[in-house]
Amino acid sequence: MTQAQKQQKPSLYLEVCCQSEEPRLSLKTSIVLFLLSYCECKCFKAFLVSSRPPDHRKLPEFLDVSASQPEDLPQLVKGCRLPAVLDETGRLCRAGLAVVLRHIINKTLEVDPSRNDVQALLGFKKTCLKACAEVSKWTRLCEIGIPSAVEEHLQNPTNQYQQLPLFILTLEQRLAEPVKVHNDDKIRRQKLHEQRQNEKNDSPGGKVHVDNESQPGQSAQVPDTVELRAALAKLSVEPVPALTTRENSEIRKVKTTALPPLERVFAEGLYFTLTDVVLLPCIYQYLCSLQDHTACTLRRLPHLRQWYSRVQEVPGVLRAAKACGMTLSIANFSMTRTLEESVEDNPTTLPEQEQHQEMTTELPFVGGPRPTLTKLKENGIEAVFAPHPRPGWTLPWDNLPGAINPAEGKMSNIRAVRKRQQLNNLVAMVIDLARPGYTIVDFCSGTGHVGIALAHMLPDCQVILIENKEESLVRAQSRSTELDLKNIGFIQANLDYFIGPFHIGVALHACGVATDMVMEHCIQARAAFVISPCCYGFIQNAVNFTFPKSKGFQETLTNKEHMILCRFADQTAVQLPPERRCIGKQCMGLVDLDRSWAAETHGYSVQVMTMEPESCSPKNNMLVGRPKQKSGLEISANQKEAVAQN
């Protein structure tokens, strides 16, 4: 990195909504600005992306802000959903709400490591909102569900006051649940001690109540509870004396199972985290809207209102909100009972269908795959593997720079040999498909073994690496810098946040449903794909697709029978008996046959083949798909040019 690049700030791109006459900041933009204010982070140059500038009164004064037209965005940013951050080199883009928020926290701590309150936002083991929304229901609810539901409500408020959004109901139910935190024994004993003291003094018990009769304009009183004191103590800069029960031997003798549960204070449990930062701007706007139009609905959200009041007790929250134009204190809600409310005394619950979906879990599989294999065979369905078109092809490893060779990394020699063999297979297939000017995307790229090799071998193509683990992508960027590659870019994001056009998608050992998500991206972009699946046992129904995927398999197998195939498709390790490995290979082939048939319904020609040599990996299947060029099928301009050249 040059000295000039070191002096530059990363560029932060934020979305402005322009559906109405007056442009306004999107909810996700408001969330990012609130976190910047809370952290007092000045590490970024911000760009508001809109054809019309919004009201700057809702922007923190310290923030360096400019306007940007959508067509003027850097190419990497254009291919991503906002918010997004482009680093000083212009080669690494971080996209998506959770990824950007976590990056802001990390940049703040780089400048000031003493910010314990900012460090605490990442939660226990620093995993808050780290799991991608495609596989984590909680991340999906906070990062996508709640903001989207509130945005929809704000755009069409008159149609939605009678029925609370499902995501809001889900959050209300979650906030009603007790919590268990790491090493909570002392806090629970302190709570028991206070409960017994209250009983002696004829005071109310330890249960936290909300003042439902507070008048408009009055601040809701937050009860002083053991849980709230412990939560706020974690955010304190000053050392806090440890809780003790030494003077009460009868409390120490109480069994842990008999201790009172801890009530939820914040969204993740006991402590204020990044999740609360995400939810606050959303809930603020939602509750204000309800108060203006149908205040009686607020009675159905007691835990949400209680959470809202508690969040305002966190040091720095009111200051940060004011800097973003949010006057939180105005949303202290009148709870005067009405005749309509008296009919709604029962606690808010999820619809029966949604409760079933949330509580249903897959039961352990019992038995083997043979009945399922027999059933498929009786219906004429068997695994079919196409011959490998270039079984002896190999990269010129002896002549390649060291940064391309997996042996230069931290893996063993044996593993490095297998990794080179795997790369031979995928790179050979991509080279056959590629044409000058193509954009190739290496999904789930890890440290970039596939993408970097492709960028070196195909200098006339643009290669983009997409990975949601920051450490892996930073390592890949370092390797590409060492190689002085000019035709490569990096995106840290979940797959759903990448929306750019491309011609070929590639993925080496995309785990579980990641394979299906990559295929879905390629199909939507009308791009060819070369994918090596992995971790079949992790396959599960997702938001955009269910299993089996193809009509032929759906007419033959139930979802549970398909899951049996997936489970036994992982039985291919070299230490297993040959017969079991043979069955595992059949199951792998059948799962991928279902995938290929599903892709063929979208106008693709798909081959399932085995990588050469077979010993290069226990997961040695490879799916190669090409969009058929036929009448009525849309193809990109670059693809049309490539067809003409051939």
N, C-alpha and C positions, 0 to 999 in steps of 0.2 A: 504494500500500500504506500502511495506517495505521501509526502508531507502535506500537500494540498488536500488529499483525500482525508487525512487524519483531522484536518481543521474543519472539514465539512460536517454538517449534521445529516443523519439519516432523514429521508423524506417520508412523511406520514400522510397518506392519502385518505380522506374522509368523504363520505357520501352525503349529498344534499338531495332531498326529495323535492321534486318539482311537479307533482301531480296537480296541485291546486295553483291558484293565481300567485300566492305568496310562497316562495321557496322556503323550506324549513330543514333543520338538521334531522337526519334519520335517528331513530332510537339508538342504533349501534354507534353512530357518531357521538351522541350525547353520552353514552357509556364511556367511550374512549376519553372524551374531554373531562368527564368527572374523575376518572382515574388519574389523568395527567394533573388535575388540580389537587387531588388528594395527595399524590406523591410530590407535588411541586416540581415536576419534571420538566426541565428546559432542554432536553437532549435532542429534540426533533424540530425540523422545519415542516410545518403542517400546510397541506393544500386541501382546500374545500373544492370538491369536484362537482361542478354544476355549470350549466349555461347561463345561470343568473345567480349573482351573489346573494347569500342569506343575510339575516340580521346578525351583525357582529356583536350585539350586546350580550349574547349568550356564550361568548367565547372568553376563556380566561385571559386576563390582560397580559400575563407574562408570556403567552404563547406567540411564537413567530408564525404568522398565518398569511397565506396568499391564496388567491383563487386560481383554479385551473379548469380549462375546458376538457371535456371527456376525450376529445380527439387528440389532445396534446399529451396525454399520459405516456410514460415510457412503455415499451412493448411488453415487458414482463408484467407490469401492473395492469395493462389492458386485459391480460389473460386471466385476471383474478377478480373475485368478488371483493368489494371493499368492506371493512377497512384493510389497508395494506401498508407495509413499511418497506421502502427500498433502501438498502444500505449505501454507504458512501461510494462503493465501487460501481454501483448500478447493475450488479450481477446477481445479487441475492435479494429475493423478495419474500417477505413474511406476510401471509394473508389469512384472513379469518379472524373473527372477534377474539376467541380465546388465545390464539397464537400471538396476536398483536398485544393484547393486554399483558400476557406473561412476559413478553419482550420489554414492554414499558417498565415493568417491575424490575426486571434484570438490569436494564440500563440505569434505573434510579439507584440501585444498590451498587453498581459499578462506581458511580459518582460519590455516593455516601453510604458506605457499608454499615454505618451506625443506625440506620433507619429500621429499628426493630418492628415498628408498626407496618412498614411496607413488606418486610420479610415475612411477617405473620400472614399476609394475604395469600401466600402460596400454600398455606395449610400444612397439615401433618405430612411429613416426608416430601413436601413441596410438590404435591400431586394435584392440587386443586384445578379442576377443569383441564387437566392434561390429557385424559383419555379422549379420543376423538368422538365426535357426535354420532358417527356412523355405528359405533358399537356400544356407547355408553348412553343409557336412557337419561341419566341425570344431566350429563353435558348437553345432550340434545334438548332437554327441557329448558335449561338455563340459557344456552347459547343461541338456540334457534326458536324453540317453542314459545317461550314467554315474549321475547321481543316481537316475533311475528304476530302473535295473537293481539298484543297491545297496538301494534301498528295498524292491523286490520280494524280494530275497535275504534281507533282515533280517526280513521278514514271514513268509517260508516257507523258513527256512534248511535244514531237513532234506531238502527235495526238490531242492536245487540244489548240493550239495557235489561231486557226481560230475562235473558239467559246468559249466565256467566260462561266465559270461554272455558273449554275443557282443560287447557293448560293452567289457567288460574285456579280451577278447582283442584287439580293435581298438586299444585304448590300449597294451597291451603291445607290439604290433607297431610302433606309432608311436614308442614310446620307444626301440626298437632301431635306428631309422634315424639316420644321420649328419645333421648340420645344416650349413647355410651361412648365415652372418649377414653383415650389412652391414659392409664394410671388415674382413674377417677375415684378411687377408693376414699381418699382424704376429703374430697369435695362432698361426696355422698354422706360421709360421717359428720361433717360439719353441718350439712343440711338436716340430718337427723337430730343433731344437738339443738339447732335453732327451732326445729319443730316442737321438740319437747319443752324448750324454754317458753315458746309461745303458748303451749297448752297450759303451762303453769301460770302464766300471766293472763289467762283467758283471752288471748289474742287470736286472730285468725291463723289458721295453719299455714304451712309453708307453701301452699298452692298459690301460684301467681294469678292475679285477676286483672282484667282490663276495665277501666272506668268507662262504662258504656253511656254514662249520662253527662259527659263533659260537654260544655256549651261551645258554640261556635267562637273561634278566636282564642280559646283557651288551650294551652299546651296539655296534651295527654300526660298524666303522671305515670312514670315507669316505676313499678315497685322495686324496692331494694332487696334483691334476692341473692342467695349464695351463688347461683349460676351466673347472674349478671356481674357480680363483683369479680368472680373468677375470670370471666370473659374480658372485662375491661382491664383487669390487672395484667393480662398478657400483652396488652397494647401499651402499657406504661413504660416509659423510659427509665423511671426510678425503680430500684429493687423493691419487691413486695414481700413482706414477711409471709413465711409459709403457714398454711392452715394447720392447726394442731388440735388434737383431742386428748392431750396428755392428762389434763386435769379431770377428765371424765372417764373413769375406768369402765363404767357400764356401757358407754358408747363404743369403746375399743373391743368389748366382748361380743358385740352384735355381729352375727355372721354376715358376710358380704351379700349373700342372696336375700337377706332381710332388709338391706338398706334401701331407702327410697330412691326411685329412679330420678335422673336429672331431666329437667324440662328443657326443651329446645329454646335457645336464646336467639341464635342466628340461623341462616339457611342451612349451613353445613352441620350445625349442631351447637356446640358451646361457644365457638370462637368466630370472630368477624373475619371473613375471607373474601377472596376475589369473587366468589359467587354472590355475596351481598352487594358488592360493587356493581356487578352486572344487573342485578335485580332492582336496585334502588331507583335509577332514572325511569325504568319501565313502570314500576308500581306507583311511583310518584304521579306520573302522568295519568295512569289508569284510575287511581283513587280520586284524583282531582276531577276527572271527567265524570265519574260516578257521583261525586258530591254535588256537581253542578246540575246533574240531570235526574238522578234517581238515588237520593241518599239512603233510602230504605234498603237498597241492595247491600249497603255496607255491613248491615247486621249479619249477613251471611258469611262474612269474611273476618271473624274475630281474631284468628291467629295471624292473618296477614296484617291487620291493623296493629296488633301487638308487636309484631316484628318491625313494622314501620316506625313505631315509636322508639323501640330499642335501638335501632340503627342510628337515630339522631343523637343518642347518648355517646356514640363513639367519638373520641377526640378527632377533630379535623373534618368530620363529615359535613357539618353545617357550613364551615368555611369553604370547603370545596364545592358544595352545592350552590352557595351564593355566587361564587365566581363563574358558575355555568348558568346563571339565571334561574336557578331552582330555589324558590322560597319554601323550604320544606314545612316551616311552621304554619303556613296557611292551610295545609291539609290536615287539620285536626278536626275530626269529623263529629258532627252532631248526631247523637244516637237516640233522639226522642222517638219513643215507640209510636207506631201508628196501627190502625186496624189491620192493614195489609201485613205488617210485620208479625202480628200475633199469630198468624197462621204458619209462620216460618221459624218456629222455635227449635225444630230438629237441627242437629249439626249438619253442615254441608257435607255431602258425600259425592263421590264420583258416580256417574251412571253405571248401572250394573254391568254392561258390556265392557266398559273401560276397566272396572275393578277386576273383572275376570282376566283381561289382557295383562294387567299389571301384576297379578298374583300368580298367574300360570307359569310354571317352570317345567322344563323338560325332565321327565323321570329317567333314571339310569336305564340304559339298554340292558336287556337280558337275552342271552342266547347268541347264536352266531349268524353269519350272513347267508348261509347256504339256502334257507327257504326263500330269501329274497332273490338270490341269484337264479334259483330254479324257476321262480315265478316270472322273472324277466325272460329267461331262455324259452319258456313255454309260450311267451308272447312274441318270440322272434327277436328279442333284444339282447345282443351280446357286444362286449367291448371290441372295437375295431381300431387297429393302429395302422396308420398310413406309413409307407416306407420313408425313411429319412432321405431327403434329396441330395444332401452333401455330407455323408457320414465321415469322410476322411478330412474335411476342411479344418484348418486350424489357423489361428492368428500367428503371425511371425514373432513369437515371444522372445526369441533370442535377439531380435533387432529392435524391440520396442523399448521406449524409455522405462526406467525403473518404476516410476510413479503409476504406470498402468498395470504392472504385474502384481497380482495379489500376494505373491511371495514377499513383496517389500513391506507388507503390513505386519500385524501382530499374530497372524494365524500360523499354524504348524505347516511343515512342508507337505504332509499328506493332504491336509485340507486345501492348501494352495494349489496343488495339482488338480484336485477335483474342481475347485473354483475355476481354474483356467479351462478345464474341459466344458464346464457349464457355459462359460462365456463364448467358447468356440461355437456352440450350438446356436445361442441366441443371436450373436453377431452375424453368423452366416445367414440366418433367415432374414435379418433386417437388411443386410447388404443386398440381398436378392430383391427386396421390395423397394429400396430407397432410390430416389432420383435426385439430381441436383436441385437445390432450393427447397427440399422437403424439410418440415419440422418434425422431429422425432422426440417423443416424450418418454422418459424413463420413470415410470410410476414406482412408488415404494422403493426408491433408489438406494436407500441406505447410504453407505459411504461412496457410492458412485462407480462401482466396478464396471457395470454394463454401460452406463451413460458416458463415462470418460473414454472407454475403449471405442465407442461409436463416434464420439466427437473427434478423436484422433484419426480413425479410419475413414471418416466421411467429412472432410473439411468443407465440402460444398453444402452441407446440411446444417441446420440449426438444431442443437440438442438441448432439451430442458429436463432437469432432474427435479422430481417432486418427492418430498419426504416430510413427514410431520415431526421427526426427531431432530431437534436443532443440532445436537452434538454430531450426528452423522453427516448432516448437510454441511456444517462448517468444515469438517474433515474433507469432504468431497471438494469443496471450494478451494481448500488449501492445496490439494493434489492438482487441481486444474490450473491453479496459479503457477505451480512448479513446472507444469508442462507448457505454460504460456498459450493455453487454448483460447481462441477468440470467438469460437462458435458455440458457446455453452452458457446456460443460465441456470439459476437455482431458485426453487420456490419451496419455502417451508409452509405447508398447509395441509389440511385434510383434503381428500380427493374432491369433495363437493365444492370446494372453493376455487378450483381451477375450471375456467370456462373458455379458455383460448382455443383457437383452431389448430389442428395438427394433422399429420398424414399417417404416422405410424406410432402406435403405442406399444411399449415393451415393458415387461415386468419379470424379474427373476425371483421365484419363490414368494409370490404374493400370497400371504397367509389367509386362509379361510375365505370369507366373503370379499376380501380385497381383490381376489381374482375376478369375481363377478362385477365388482364396482369398476375395475379397469375395463373390462369388456363393455360395460354399459357406457362408459365415457367414449370409448372408441366407436361404438355403434352410433351414438348421438353425433359424433364428429365425422361419420362416414370414413373412419380411418382404419387401416389394416392393423392387426395386432399379432404380437408374438409373446406368449405368456407361459411361464412355467408355474403351475399352481403348487401350493404347499398347505400343510396343516388342514387337511380335509375335515378332521374331527372338530374344527372350530366353525364349520359352516352352520349358519342358522338363518332363519327368516329375517329379512331386513326391511327397512322402510319402503324401498322401491321394488323389491322382488321377494318371491317365496319359492320354496323348493318342494317338489321337483319344478324345473323351470319350463321344460318343453311339454307339448301336448302329449307326445307318445309316452313319456314317463308318467305324466299326471294321470293318464288313463289306466296305468298299470300299477303304480305304487302310491301308497299313502305318504304323508310327510314323515311319519315315524319310520316307515320302511326305508325311505330315502336316507334318513339320518343314520340308519344302521349301515348302509353302504358307506356313508361318509366316515363313520367311526372306524370301520375296518379297512378303509382306504389308507389309513395311517399305519397299518401293520405291514410295513415294508422294510424295516430296519434289517441290516445285514446279520445281526446276531439272532434273528428269529429263524425257526425251521423253514426250509425251502417251500414246503407245502403252504404254510401260512403266508409267506411272502408272495407266492403265486396268487393266492386268493386276494391279498391286498392289492396286487397289481390289477387284477380284474375289477375290483371295486373302484380303484382310481380311474380306470378306463371308462367305466360306466358313468361315474359322476361327471367326467369330462365329456362323455358322449351326450349327456343331457344338456350340458352347457352349449355344446356345439350345435345341437339341434335347435336350441332356443335362438342362437345367433342366426341360423340359417333362415328363420322366419322373418328376419329383418333384411334379407337380401345379401347374406354372406355365404361364402364358400369356406368351410372350416375343416382342417385336418388335425386329428389327434395323433401325435407321433411320440416315439421314445427318443430321448437324447442319447447321443453316442459318446463314449461307451455307456452302457446301462449302469455301470458301477460309479458313474460320476456323482450320483445322488440317489438316495432311497426314493426321493420325489423326482422322478426323471421324466415325467410327462411334459409335453410341450404342445400348446394349442396355437396354430397358425391360421389366422383368418384374413380373408380378403373380401372387400365389398364387391359384389358383382356389378359390372358396368352394363346395365341394360336399360331399355326404354322406361322412362318414368322415374329412374333412380337419380337423385340429385348427387352430383359430385362437385368437388371444389375446382376452382380455376387451375390450380397447380396439378390436380389429378388429371384434368382434361388434357393439359399440356403434356403430361407424362404419357397418357394413352396415345396422343398424336405422335410422340417421339418413337413409340414402339411400333 
